[in-house]
Amino acid sequence: MSIGVKICGLNSPEAVAASVDAGADYLGFIVFEKSPRAVTAAEAGTYAKGKGSASSVAVLVDPDDAMLARVLTGMAPDYIQLHGQESPQRCQDARHYARRGVWKAFGIASAADLQAARRYEGYVDGFVFDAKPPAGADRPGGWGAAYDWSLLHDFESETPWLLSGGLTPENVAEALARSGARGVDVASGVESAPGVKDLDAIPAFIGAARAASGTSRS
């Protein structure tokens, strides 16, 4: 079992370095001003210069063409992760702005939410399954909320996917076992405060995820 680990919401060179040194596979930069982890496209590009062999991911919410162009120019991301209400066709179109592909994130609270991803098969290169945001939320993710990870255990798709939502160094092994995930995505679970990465929690999380699968970096 190979575990891909994404550290998301990076907003400092120190957090990028800690993630790279610990062996993260993906580095996520949130270009969305309502997030407490928000960075500009230019800032993301600066931080991503330290990515080493990891892949950079620009996390966007319902971006227009101008925003996609700014991200391409400022960052040239390996992947774009779309976290809004983007249609399958819009996701496919966004591939023009990423070097490797596009992922689509979904908020999950029930099996019906999970099945909504089926419409996107063939249009995107990966899924991210996060917790559904609370009612009235002003952003679609990054709340640090867990959900019933076992909903994902029997989900089969040719599209690879990452498990997100409420993960921490302490519970990632349980989350992997309950969900059957082959990749994990964490933001708030490795922070000391919203938007402030804990430089000790990052390697602890990556180490726990690797140990749970008995693998080194994928």
Legacy VTK file of the C-alpha trace (Angstrom):
# vtk DataFile Version 3.0
C-alpha trace
ASCII
DATASET POLYDATA
POINTS 218 float
0.000 0.000 0.000
1.515 3.320 -1.066
0.484 6.443 0.804
0.620 9.833 -0.891
0.808 12.636 1.666
-0.253 16.221 0.965
0.496 19.018 3.403
-1.908 21.820 2.543
-2.286 25.469 3.442
1.432 26.170 3.388
2.207 29.850 3.773
5.816 30.156 4.879
9.205 28.953 3.639
9.771 27.242 6.991
6.622 25.138 6.648
7.530 24.249 3.077
11.000 23.161 4.173
9.606 21.081 7.041
7.204 19.348 4.650
9.872 18.658 2.039
12.393 17.441 4.604
9.805 15.040 6.059
9.036 13.604 2.626
5.680 15.113 1.643
4.530 14.101 -1.829
2.350 17.184 -2.423
2.526 20.755 -1.169
-0.772 22.657 -1.179
-1.049 26.446 -1.478
-4.499 27.976 -0.968
-5.122 30.903 -3.314
-8.465 31.891 -1.820
-8.684 35.046 0.276
-11.298 33.774 2.750
-9.012 31.028 3.990
-6.889 31.682 7.105
-4.108 29.990 5.097
-4.506 32.198 2.016
-1.565 33.203 -0.135
-1.433 35.099 -3.399
-0.468 33.379 -6.625
2.871 35.190 -6.521
3.532 34.147 -2.925
2.642 30.546 -3.771
5.118 30.673 -6.623
7.851 31.925 -4.312
7.200 29.251 -1.704
6.876 26.503 -4.319
10.436 27.150 -5.461
11.502 25.145 -2.408
9.383 22.109 -3.270
12.255 19.798 -4.143
10.866 16.601 -5.671
7.369 17.179 -4.249
4.508 18.325 -6.472
2.920 21.746 -6.025
-0.870 22.073 -5.765
-2.806 25.323 -6.173
-6.079 25.131 -4.234
-8.749 27.358 -5.776
-12.468 27.995 -5.294
-14.576 28.699 -8.387
-11.730 30.544 -10.148
-12.440 32.600 -13.240
-10.094 32.536 -16.220
-8.201 35.573 -14.929
-7.453 33.838 -11.635
-6.339 30.674 -13.402
-4.035 32.758 -15.580
-2.555 34.493 -12.508
-1.896 31.148 -10.877
-0.269 29.789 -14.019
1.946 32.853 -14.327
2.764 33.217 -10.638
3.118 29.587 -9.675
2.955 27.188 -12.660
1.433 24.502 -10.405
1.842 20.812 -11.015
-1.794 20.322 -10.012
-4.830 22.521 -9.503
-7.314 21.467 -6.824
-10.790 22.904 -7.324
-12.838 23.196 -4.167
-15.970 25.043 -5.271
-19.021 24.338 -7.435
-17.042 23.778 -10.639
-18.733 21.626 -13.289
-17.001 18.588 -14.808
-16.321 20.560 -17.985
-14.915 23.505 -16.037
-12.563 21.125 -14.236
-11.425 19.657 -17.521
-10.811 23.134 -18.955
-8.656 24.024 -15.935
-6.156 21.360 -17.001
-4.727 23.940 -19.410
-3.405 25.853 -16.400
-1.656 22.978 -14.604
1.392 20.998 -15.566
0.099 17.582 -14.546
-3.612 17.664 -13.883
-6.665 18.782 -11.922
-8.188 17.420 -8.738
-11.754 18.040 -7.542
-12.627 18.272 -3.856
-15.979 17.192 -2.417
-17.552 17.714 0.995
-18.742 14.387 2.389
-21.377 13.760 5.021
-23.243 10.801 3.495
-22.946 8.115 0.839
-24.987 10.329 -1.507
-22.339 13.052 -1.282
-19.703 10.539 -2.231
-21.602 9.408 -5.295
-21.634 12.987 -6.601
-18.009 12.439 -7.560
-19.038 9.921 -10.211
-20.040 12.743 -12.573
-16.420 13.908 -12.636
-14.795 10.619 -13.562
-12.875 11.104 -16.781
-12.830 14.886 -16.343
-10.338 15.129 -13.470
-7.152 13.383 -12.430
-7.941 12.969 -8.757
-10.527 13.461 -6.012
-10.144 14.927 -2.527
-12.803 13.865 -0.035
-13.144 16.413 2.777
-15.728 17.017 5.483
-18.828 18.902 4.379
-18.626 22.482 5.747
-21.059 23.639 8.425
-24.238 25.447 7.419
-23.584 29.057 6.499
-19.836 28.560 6.130
-17.976 31.145 4.047
-15.460 28.644 2.696
-15.814 25.047 1.477
-13.050 23.386 3.465
-10.248 23.678 5.970
-12.474 23.399 9.043
-10.569 20.552 10.664
-13.749 18.523 11.028
-13.797 14.750 10.861
-16.615 12.657 9.428
-17.434 8.981 9.016
-14.323 7.904 7.133
-15.755 4.399 6.727
-18.144 5.808 4.094
-15.171 5.685 1.729
-14.059 2.157 2.460
-15.910 0.484 -0.396
-15.672 3.378 -2.842
-14.133 2.107 -6.063
-13.053 4.374 -8.887
-10.357 4.480 -11.518
-9.755 8.058 -10.325
-7.257 8.141 -7.431
-8.307 10.000 -4.308
-7.009 11.562 -1.114
-8.700 11.474 2.280
-9.027 14.843 4.013
-10.980 16.228 6.938
-10.041 16.228 10.613
-6.792 14.331 10.195
-4.015 14.640 12.794
-0.811 12.768 13.599
-2.756 10.958 16.315
-5.677 9.700 14.187
-4.268 9.302 10.660
-3.590 5.583 11.148
-7.202 5.010 12.218
-8.464 7.140 9.328
-6.473 5.097 6.816
-7.728 1.821 8.256
-11.372 2.925 8.294
-11.389 4.534 4.859
-9.056 2.324 2.862
-7.457 5.511 1.502
-4.154 5.395 -0.326
-3.438 9.071 0.193
-4.083 11.720 2.852
-4.367 15.505 2.887
-3.915 17.612 6.025
-3.996 21.338 6.784
-5.380 22.354 10.195
-4.309 19.059 11.795
-0.670 20.155 11.662
-1.207 23.693 12.970
-0.741 25.384 16.330
-3.345 28.026 15.385
-5.420 28.650 12.241
-2.966 29.292 9.428
0.131 28.700 11.586
1.914 25.452 10.780
3.455 23.452 13.633
6.891 22.509 12.334
7.023 19.450 14.619
3.532 18.224 13.752
4.290 18.085 10.027
6.947 15.349 10.241
4.914 13.605 12.957
1.933 13.402 10.624
3.948 12.175 7.652
5.739 9.619 9.813
2.467 8.312 11.235
0.947 7.974 7.780
3.982 6.111 6.470
4.105 3.849 9.509
0.448 2.955 9.135
1.158 1.602 5.660
4.633 0.239 6.272
6.048 2.289 3.390
8.533 5.021 2.760
7.799 7.939 0.445
5.748 6.855 -2.580
LINES 1 219
218 0 1 2 3 4 5 6 7 8 9 10 11 12 13 14 15 16 17 18 19 20 21 22 23 24 25 26 27 28 29 30 31 32 33 34 35 36 37 38 39 40 41 42 43 44 45 46 47 48 49 50 51 52 53 54 55 56 57 58 59 60 61 62 63 64 65 66 67 68 69 70 71 72 73 74 75 76 77 78 79 80 81 82 83 84 85 86 87 88 89 90 91 92 93 94 95 96 97 98 99 100 101 102 103 104 105 106 107 108 109 110 111 112 113 114 115 116 117 118 119 120 121 122 123 124 125 126 127 128 129 130 131 132 133 134 135 136 137 138 139 140 141 142 143 144 145 146 147 148 149 150 151 152 153 154 155 156 157 158 159 160 161 162 163 164 165 166 167 168 169 170 171 172 173 174 175 176 177 178 179 180 181 182 183 184 185 186 187 188 189 190 191 192 193 194 195 196 197 198 199 200 201 202 203 204 205 206 207 208 209 210 211 212 213 214 215 216 217
